[in-house]
């Protein structure tokens, strides 16, 4: 019998090799003769081969410093020394529908249920920069997110919510800088210290071109807007995350877990490069960069993915950008359970899927977490579904005791091997992208999009054949199922109410001042060295609408049209 300490020296490893070989010849071979394994080869959901059993041999070549300790470079075991022993992750259930006042009521409900952070979804017109009375907004105002046209809507959205004491996340990308400007203007109107306002604006436009397909402008001016958000917040909003570099949507588009992690880090690397070009030191802005990942179904693969992403990012920031502050090297991430895994058939079992995915996120060291409602495969979740989803997090935090020990699966032969495999494969992709012209060039050429499409196609084939089981869909199907489900209702009066408010604002504001500021916005946008945030803040204070700001820049930059990849 080999003692654990012996497994660190060469002789013990040789003995272990012999022990494994004898086990394979004897116990294993005899058992396989009687009962063969279910299939010839086992793989993770991300298509990484998985061995039958892992031993000290599988971690012998992993440097101990790569595993390290929590809060210590390269942060494999967590970005902070105490993790959840200090306080649990932020429980940030997303909400957004109707008008600002409608969503505000849902926020207060969730806060009353114990939620510790806010997360906001916006409707499609807001995401794409159309005012609610634009012809393209018809039928979409407030349907799948909250509608925001002007600063008044932002005031209603966060009414009676202390923005210095509760963090606010806003899921928006092409028009993110305008929402950030409204958030700043709202804080100033309330007399808040901008350096005490915490939260996140998603703003990750590169993943839109790769996966989610919500864009307005061409890629390069869009990245400039992201750069301006980062530099503005670095100097004026010390607790605010100006970007949430997002793998979630890449995964939801069909990418593998490995692609999700690697492509997200490629995007992050690109944003860092763009900000460094302005002359800003990496340690001035990198501490507030945040990430956003999904937690999918393959339990150990997801935990390994999170741990590897932290390690890779720490090494990139230190070795490639010369970061010195620990805060610059720590990858902090929000996590959401996988919407793509939710099913309409037997929808109640989505609670189980979500619980296991949430547990993987916690064991992987997430800083904040959203758990999906069991009815989200149908529509915006009901209050009851959100309450159950929040209680799922609270049970993990308060009843399972998994928060008592930091990185409790650290040291597992399988997990450490898989973490290192992920690190190695992520670096292969990052290096390939850099060697072939960088992220923006490969997006323009469709390389990222093709990789996602290929994996998504293989996944679809696996589900169709049954090789990839989905309970209630292709396995354990209930042909007699009757669905009696109460869905979140859409108020048909939403658009009328929203448009009436917008038209009132246009009538009451100083339209001459708005016109002057829009011309100044164009002038600032023409000068690459200037930051668009200050003039945008002036515009929203003057009650310019989102659509007007976007149309002004469309005149200057035009719009983006993708070359489809087949």
Long-range contacts (C-beta under 8 A, 24 or more apart in sequence): 2-56, 7-56, 12-56, 13-56, 13-57, 13-60, 16-55, 16-56, 16-57, 17-57, 20-55, 20-57, 28-52, 44-257, 44-298, 44-300, 44-301, 44-418, 45-256, 45-257, 45-296, 45-297, 45-298, 45-301, 46-256, 46-257, 46-258, 46-298, 46-301, 47-256, 47-455, 47-458, 48-258, 48-301, 48-418, 48-421, 48-425, 54-412, 54-413, 54-414, 54-417, 55-413, 56-413, 58-413, 58-414, 58-416, 58-417, 59-413, 59-416, 59-417, 59-420, 62-416, 62-417, 62-420, 66-311, 66-420, 66-423, 67-410, 67-411, 67-416, 70-406, 70-407, 71-326, 73-314, 73-318, 73-326, 73-329, 74-310, 74-311, 74-314, 74-315, 74-318, 74-329, 75-310, 75-311, 75-314, 75-329, 75-330, 75-331, 76-307, 76-308, 76-310, 76-311, 76-407, 76-410, 76-419, 77-307, 77-365, 77-406, 77-407, 77-410, 78-310, 78-365, 78-406, 78-407, 79-310, 79-330, 79-331, 79-332, 79-365, 79-367, 80-330, 82-406, 83-365, 83-403, 83-406, 83-407, 84-362, 84-397, 84-403, 84-406, 85-403, 85-404, 85-406, 88-116, 88-397, 88-403, 89-362, 89-366, 89-367, 89-368, 89-369, 89-393, 89-397, 90-116, 90-117, 90-167, 90-334, 90-367, 90-368, 90-369, 91-115, 91-116, 91-117, 91-368, 91-369, 91-390, 91-393, 91-394, 91-397, 92-116, 92-117, 92-118, 92-119, 92-167, 92-169, 92-334, 92-368, 92-369, 92-370, 93-119, 93-370, 93-371, 93-386, 93-389, 93-390, 94-119, 94-120, 94-121, 94-169, 94-171, 94-336, 94-370, 95-119, 95-120, 95-121, 95-146, 95-386, 96-120, 96-121, 96-122, 96-123, 96-144, 96-145, 96-146, 96-171, 96-380, 97-121, 97-123, 97-142, 97-143, 97-144, 97-145, 97-146, 97-380, 97-488, 97-490, 98-142, 98-146, 98-147, 98-491, 98-494, 99-142, 99-146, 99-147, 99-153, 99-156, 99-494, 99-497, 99-498, 99-501, 100-146, 100-147, 100-148, 100-152, 100-153, 100-154, 100-155, 100-156, 100-157, 100-158, 100-159, 101-156, 101-157, 101-159, 102-142, 102-146, 102-491, 102-494, 103-146, 103-157, 104-156, 104-157, 104-158, 104-159, 104-160, 104-161, 106-383, 106-386, 107-158, 107-161, 108-160, 108-161, 109-383, 110-386, 110-390, 111-161, 111-166, 113-386, 113-387, 113-390, 114-390, 114-394, 115-390, 116-166, 117-166, 117-167, 117-168, 117-169, 117-199, 117-368, 118-158, 118-161, 118-166, 118-167, 118-168, 118-169, 118-199, 119-168, 119-169, 119-170, 119-171, 119-370, 120-145, 120-146, 120-157, 120-168, 120-169, 120-170, 120-171, 121-145, 121-146, 121-171, 122-146, 122-147, 122-148, 122-170, 122-171, 122-172, 122-179, 123-147, 126-172, 126-175, 126-546, 127-172, 127-173, 127-174, 127-175, 127-214, 128-174, 128-175, 128-214, 128-216, 129-174, 129-175, 129-178, 129-216, 129-546, 129-547, 129-549, 129-550, 129-551, 130-546, 130-547, 130-550, 131-502, 131-545, 131-546, 131-547, 131-548, 132-495, 132-498, 132-499, 132-502, 133-499, 133-502, 133-503, 134-547, 137-495, 138-495, 141-494, 141-495, 141-498, 141-499, 142-490, 142-491, 142-494, 142-495, 142-498, 143-490, 143-494, 144-380, 147-494, 147-498, 148-179, 148-182, 148-546, 149-498, 149-501, 149-502, 149-505, 149-545, 149-546, 149-547, 150-501, 150-502, 150-505, 150-540, 150-543, 150-544, 150-545, 150-546, 151-182, 151-185, 151-186, 151-540, 151-541, 151-543, 152-501, 152-505, 152-543, 153-498, 153-501, 154-179, 154-182, 154-183, 154-185, 154-186, 155-186, 155-189, 158-186, 163-187, 163-190, 163-192, 163-197, 163-199, 164-192, 164-193, 164-196, 164-197, 164-198, 167-198, 167-199, 167-200, 168-198, 168-199, 168-200, 169-199, 169-200, 169-201, 169-202, 169-244, 169-334, 169-368, 170-199, 170-200, 170-201, 170-202, 171-202, 172-201, 172-202, 172-203, 173-202, 173-203, 173-204, 173-205, 173-207, 173-208, 173-212, 173-214, 173-215, 174-205, 174-208, 174-214, 174-215, 174-216, 174-217, 174-222, 175-216, 175-546, 175-550, 176-201, 176-202, 176-203, 176-205, 176-225, 176-226, 176-229, 177-203, 177-225, 177-228, 177-229, 177-532, 177-533, 177-536, 178-536, 178-540, 178-546, 178-549, 178-550, 180-229, 180-232, 180-233, 180-242, 180-533, 181-533, 181-536, 181-537, 181-539, 181-540, 182-540, 184-237, 184-533, 184-537, 185-537, 185-540, 185-541, 194-236, 194-237, 194-240, 195-236, 195-237, 195-238, 195-239, 196-239, 197-237, 197-239, 197-240, 198-239, 198-240, 199-240, 199-241, 200-240, 200-241, 200-243, 200-244, 200-290, 200-334, 201-229, 201-240, 201-241, 201-242, 201-243, 201-244, 202-243, 202-244, 202-246, 202-292, 203-229, 203-242, 203-243, 203-244, 204-243, 204-244, 204-245, 204-246, 204-267, 204-292, 206-267, 206-270, 206-271, 206-439, 206-440, 206-443, 207-245, 207-246, 207-247, 207-249, 207-250, 207-263, 207-264, 207-267, 208-249, 209-443, 209-448, 209-449, 209-560, 209-562, 210-250, 210-253, 210-263, 210-267, 210-443, 210-448, 210-449, 210-452, 211-249, 211-250, 211-252, 211-253, 211-255, 211-449, 211-452, 212-249, 212-252, 212-253, 213-562, 215-560, 216-550, 216-554, 216-559, 216-560, 217-553, 217-554, 217-557, 217-558, 217-559, 217-560, 218-557, 218-558, 218-559, 218-560, 219-440, 219-443, 219-444, 219-560, 220-440, 221-525, 221-553, 221-557, 222-560, 223-270, 223-271, 223-274, 223-440, 224-274, 224-528, 225-532, 226-271, 226-274, 227-271, 227-274, 227-275, 227-278, 228-531, 228-532, 228-533, 229-533, 230-271, 230-275, 230-285, 230-288, 230-289, 231-275, 231-278, 231-280, 231-285, 231-531, 232-531, 232-533, 232-534, 233-285, 233-288, 234-280, 234-284, 234-285, 234-288, 235-284, 238-288, 239-288, 240-288, 241-288, 241-289, 241-290, 242-288, 242-289, 243-271, 243-289, 243-290, 244-290, 244-291, 244-292, 244-334, 245-271, 245-289, 245-290, 245-291, 245-292, 246-291, 246-292, 246-293, 247-291, 247-292, 247-293, 247-294, 248-292, 248-293, 248-294, 248-336, 250-452, 251-293, 251-294, 251-296, 251-338, 251-340, 252-294, 252-338, 252-339, 252-340, 253-452, 253-456, 254-452, 254-453, 254-455, 254-456, 254-457, 254-459, 254-460, 255-451, 255-452, 255-455, 255-456, 256-455, 257-296, 257-298, 257-301, 257-302, 257-305, 258-305, 258-422, 258-425, 258-426, 258-429, 259-429, 259-451, 259-452, 259-455, 260-293, 260-294, 260-305, 261-293, 261-305, 261-308, 261-309, 261-312, 261-422, 261-426, 262-425, 262-426, 262-429, 262-430, 263-429, 263-448, 263-451, 264-291, 264-293, 264-309, 265-309, 265-312, 265-313, 265-316, 265-426, 265-430, 266-429, 266-430, 266-433, 266-439, 267-439, 268-313, 269-316, 269-320, 269-430, 269-434, 269-439, 270-438, 270-439, 270-440, 272-317, 272-321, 276-321, 278-529, 282-317, 282-321, 282-322, 282-323, 282-328, 283-323, 283-324, 283-325, 283-328, 286-317, 286-321, 286-323, 286-325, 286-327, 286-328, 286-329, 287-325, 287-327, 287-328, 287-330, 290-332, 290-333, 290-334, 290-367, 291-331, 291-332, 291-333, 291-334, 292-333, 292-334, 292-335, 292-336, 293-333, 293-334, 293-335, 293-366, 294-335, 294-336, 294-337, 294-338, 295-335, 295-336, 295-337, 295-338, 295-357, 295-358, 295-360, 295-361, 295-364, 295-366, 296-338, 296-341, 296-357, 297-338, 297-341, 297-353, 297-356, 297-357, 299-356, 299-359, 299-360, 300-409, 300-414, 300-415, 300-418, 301-418, 302-357, 302-360, 302-361, 302-364, 303-360, 303-363, 303-364, 303-409, 303-415, 304-415, 304-418, 304-419, 304-421, 304-422, 305-364, 305-422, 306-333, 306-335, 306-361, 306-364, 306-365, 306-366, 307-364, 307-365, 307-407, 307-415, 307-419, 307-422, 308-419, 308-420, 308-422, 308-423, 308-426, 309-333, 309-422, 309-426, 310-365, 311-419, 311-423, 312-423, 312-426, 312-427, 312-430, 316-430, 332-367, 333-366, 333-367, 334-366, 334-367, 334-368, 334-369, 334-370, 335-361, 335-364, 335-366, 335-368, 335-369, 335-370, 336-369, 336-370, 336-371, 336-372, 337-361, 337-370, 337-371, 337-372, 338-372, 339-372, 339-376, 339-377, 342-372, 342-374, 342-376, 342-377, 343-377, 343-470, 343-471, 343-472, 343-473, 344-377, 344-378, 344-483, 345-472, 345-473, 345-477, 345-478, 345-481, 346-471, 346-472, 346-478, 346-481, 347-374, 347-375, 347-377, 347-378, 347-483, 347-485, 348-374, 349-471, 349-472, 350-374, 350-375, 350-376, 350-377, 351-388, 351-392, 354-389, 354-392, 355-392, 355-395, 355-396, 358-392, 358-393, 358-396, 359-396, 359-400, 359-402, 362-396, 362-397, 362-402, 362-403, 363-402, 363-407, 363-408, 363-409, 365-407, 369-393, 375-485, 375-487, 375-488, 378-485, 378-487, 379-487, 379-488, 380-488, 381-488, 382-486, 382-487, 382-488, 384-486, 444-563, 446-563, 446-564, 446-565, 449-565, 450-565, 453-565, 502-545, 505-543, 505-545, 506-543, 506-545, 508-543, 509-542, 509-543, 510-542, 513-542, 514-539, 514-542, 514-543, 514-544, 514-548, 517-542, 517-544, 518-544, 518-548, 518-549, 518-552, 521-549, 521-552, 521-553, 522-552, 522-553, 522-555, 522-556, 525-553, 525-556, 525-557, 526-556
